[in-house]
Amino acid sequence: MVGFALYGFRYSSFVGQPSIWLDDLYVDEDMRSQGAGTALMSYLAQVAKNNDCTHLAWNADVRNSRGLSFYDRLGAKVTEQKGNRCFLTWTPQILAV
């Protein structure tokens, strides 16, 4: 196993559409920086598109600079920070059309 993404669907009654909550993204340390994380996130983007989701959201530790840099390269945005947690949202381009 190279890594995994643990996620679930949320539903917004305000928007009337689901979104994805990414609970955990993990790539084995020896496999990092080789495209596995990007492949997992691309897969999630396709899952989101297939289920008419508006976006993906998750939180991360502010001290995880490598992870936050990865998310930034994807185009994810930090929407809020509380203590050591920052909350991110990502609307992949395939959802923005």
VOGU-3710 file (C-alpha; in Angstrom, 3 decimals, decimal comma):
1> mvgfalygfr> 0,000/0,000/0,000  1,302/3,416/-0,969  -1,247/5,508/0,901  -4,922/6,178/1,477  -7,579/8,855/1,626  -10,311/8,503/4,248  -13,307/10,643/3,325  -17,052/10,985/3,629  -19,864/12,993/2,131  -21,525/15,964/3,793
11> yssfvgqpsi> -24,697/17,635/2,613  -25,485/21,339/2,673  -29,181/22,077/2,809  -28,306/25,709/2,084  -26,583/24,887/-1,209  -28,612/21,763/-1,892  -25,537/19,738/-2,853  -23,052/17,448/-1,156  -19,375/18,077/-0,511  -16,559/15,795/0,571
21> wlddlyvded> -14,914/15,927/3,977  -11,374/14,520/3,818  -10,738/12,992/7,211  -7,223/11,760/6,533  -4,740/11,689/3,666  -1,672/9,540/4,161  1,191/8,609/1,854  3,919/6,246/3,033  7,034/8,243/3,876  9,174/6,392/1,305
31> mrsqgagtal> 6,639/7,166/-1,449  6,208/10,902/-0,837  7,076/13,391/-3,590  6,470/10,734/-6,229  2,912/11,657/-7,239  0,922/9,386/-4,922  -0,702/12,264/-3,011  -1,598/14,022/-6,240  -3,082/10,787/-7,591  -5,184/10,331/-4,449
41> msylaqvakn> -6,436/13,905/-4,589  -7,185/13,579/-8,320  -9,217/10,480/-7,545  -11,146/12,402/-4,876  -11,772/15,225/-7,347  -13,313/12,688/-9,722  -15,423/11,191/-6,901  -16,603/14,723/-6,093  -17,509/15,377/-9,719  -19,349/12,065/-10,081
51> ndcthlawna> -21,430/12,895/-6,998  -22,177/16,542/-7,905  -20,159/17,857/-4,937  -19,426/21,535/-4,529  -15,946/21,179/-2,986  -13,656/19,196/-0,720  -12,770/20,334/2,804  -10,453/19,179/5,587  -8,207/20,434/8,334  -4,479/20,149/8,906
61> dvrnsrglsf> -1,956/20,960/11,574  -0,375/24,359/10,951  3,025/22,834/11,759  2,704/20,424/8,808  4,502/22,733/6,396  5,140/19,998/3,825  1,476/19,013/3,733  0,313/22,612/3,582  2,693/23,296/0,699  1,254/20,297/-1,129
71> ydrlgakvte> -2,303/21,522/-0,585  -1,318/25,005/-1,724  0,117/23,574/-4,975  -3,243/21,857/-5,552  -4,980/25,207/-5,188  -6,571/24,550/-1,788  -7,225/27,600/0,351  -6,922/28,004/4,112  -10,265/29,411/5,189  -9,729/29,599/8,939
81> qkgnrcfltw> -7,164/28,886/11,631  -7,948/27,902/15,219  -4,930/27,195/17,378  -2,797/24,603/15,623  -5,554/23,617/13,169  -6,201/25,248/9,845  -9,279/24,529/7,782  -8,937/24,141/4,033  -11,275/24,014/1,067  -10,523/22,942/-2,481
91> tpqilav> -12,674/23,259/-5,549  -10,839/21,332/-8,241  -11,160/22,752/-11,740  -13,233/19,777/-12,860  -15,903/20,935/-10,366  -15,733/24,596/-11,336  -17,120/24,079/-14,851
//
